[in-house]
Amino acid sequence: MKTGRAKVWNLRAGWGSWLGLDQGQFLSIALGIFLISILYRVIRRSPRRWWFYFWLISLPIASSLFFFSRWLWTHVPQIRAACGEDPGLTASLEQMVQRAGQTIPPERMFWMGAAKRPQG
């Protein structure tokens, strides 16, 4: 029986790589506080009609998100069936799935093309 310490990976990432995450969280929190403060101001000023004002504001926001998502999906590479893309990969995926005791037909296996998508 082996005893000893588990191998710990020594990842040397500088603080700069963590700064991007911190900036994103800071911006999300700041934006949330700003929007909630606007909500409270509107509720305090107009307690009966605040929901109507936010409904009016939500219409252009929802429509712009709808059209942006349509634009985004037209520019994202399409997902294709894996059997037409790489038959060897499809065969190895079938073997792996059978070892797990499952069955997935090849026409239900898809090639995402994640390497072709822009990163970042």
C-alpha positions as CSV (number, residue, x, y, z in Angstrom):
1,M,0.0,0.0,0.0
2,K,1.4,3.3,-1.0
3,T,1.4,6.2,1.4
4,G,2.6,9.7,0.9
5,R,1.4,13.0,-0.3
6,A,-0.9,13.5,-3.3
7,K,0.7,15.2,-6.2
8,V,-0.2,18.9,-6.2
9,W,0.0,20.9,-9.4
10,N,2.1,24.0,-9.1
11,L,0.3,26.4,-11.3
12,R,2.1,29.7,-11.5
13,A,-0.4,32.2,-12.6
14,G,0.4,35.8,-11.9
15,W,-2.1,38.3,-10.4
16,G,-2.7,39.7,-13.9
17,S,-4.6,36.6,-14.9
18,W,-6.9,36.9,-11.9
19,L,-7.5,40.6,-12.5
20,G,-9.8,40.0,-15.4
21,L,-12.1,37.9,-13.2
22,D,-12.1,40.6,-10.5
23,Q,-12.9,43.3,-13.0
24,G,-15.8,41.4,-14.4
25,Q,-17.2,40.7,-10.9
26,F,-16.7,44.3,-9.9
27,L,-18.5,45.6,-13.0
28,S,-21.4,43.2,-12.4
29,I,-21.8,44.3,-8.8
30,A,-21.5,48.0,-9.7
31,L,-24.1,47.7,-12.5
32,G,-26.5,45.7,-10.2
33,I,-26.2,48.3,-7.5
34,F,-26.8,51.1,-10.0
35,L,-29.9,49.4,-11.5
36,I,-31.4,48.6,-8.1
37,S,-30.9,52.1,-6.9
38,I,-32.7,53.4,-10.0
39,L,-35.5,50.9,-9.2
40,Y,-35.8,52.1,-5.6
41,R,-35.8,55.8,-6.7
42,V,-38.6,55.1,-9.2
43,I,-40.7,53.2,-6.6
44,R,-40.2,56.0,-4.1
45,R,-41.2,58.7,-6.6
46,S,-44.2,56.8,-8.2
47,P,-45.3,53.9,-6.0
48,R,-48.4,53.2,-8.1
49,R,-46.9,53.3,-11.6
50,W,-43.3,52.1,-11.2
51,W,-44.1,48.8,-12.8
52,F,-45.4,50.5,-15.9
53,Y,-42.3,52.6,-16.3
54,F,-40.1,49.5,-16.0
55,W,-42.3,47.7,-18.4
56,L,-41.8,50.5,-20.9
57,I,-38.0,50.4,-20.4
58,S,-38.0,46.6,-20.8
59,L,-39.6,46.6,-24.2
60,P,-36.6,48.1,-26.1
61,I,-34.2,46.1,-24.0
62,A,-35.9,42.8,-24.7
63,S,-36.3,43.5,-28.4
64,S,-32.6,44.5,-28.7
65,L,-31.6,41.3,-26.9
66,F,-33.8,39.3,-29.3
67,F,-32.2,40.8,-32.4
68,F,-28.7,40.5,-30.9
69,S,-29.2,36.8,-30.2
70,R,-30.5,36.3,-33.7
71,W,-27.4,38.0,-35.1
72,L,-25.1,36.0,-32.7
73,W,-26.5,32.7,-33.8
74,T,-26.0,33.5,-37.5
75,H,-22.3,34.3,-36.9
76,V,-21.6,31.3,-34.7
77,P,-20.2,28.3,-36.6
78,Q,-22.9,25.7,-37.2
79,I,-23.0,22.4,-35.3
80,R,-22.7,19.5,-37.7
81,A,-23.2,15.7,-37.4
82,A,-19.9,14.0,-36.2
83,C,-20.4,11.0,-38.5
84,G,-19.9,13.2,-41.6
85,E,-17.0,15.1,-40.1
86,D,-14.8,12.3,-38.8
87,P,-15.8,8.7,-39.1
88,G,-12.9,7.5,-36.8
89,L,-14.1,9.8,-34.1
90,T,-17.6,8.5,-34.4
91,A,-16.4,4.9,-34.1
92,S,-14.4,5.7,-30.9
93,L,-17.3,7.6,-29.4
94,E,-19.6,4.6,-30.1
95,Q,-17.1,2.3,-28.3
96,M,-16.9,4.6,-25.3
97,V,-20.7,4.8,-25.0
98,Q,-21.0,1.0,-25.3
99,R,-18.5,0.6,-22.4
100,A,-20.8,2.8,-20.3
101,G,-23.7,0.5,-21.1
102,Q,-25.5,3.1,-23.3
103,T,-26.3,3.4,-27.0
104,I,-26.3,6.6,-28.9
105,P,-26.9,6.4,-32.7
106,P,-24.2,8.2,-34.8
107,E,-26.7,10.6,-36.2
108,R,-27.2,11.9,-32.6
109,M,-23.5,12.7,-32.2
110,F,-22.5,16.2,-33.2
111,W,-19.4,18.1,-34.1
112,M,-19.3,21.5,-32.4
113,G,-16.3,23.0,-34.1
114,A,-15.2,24.7,-30.9
115,A,-11.7,25.2,-32.1
116,K,-12.9,27.4,-34.9
117,R,-14.9,29.7,-32.6
118,P,-13.2,32.9,-31.5
119,Q,-11.8,32.7,-28.0
120,G,-12.2,35.5,-25.5
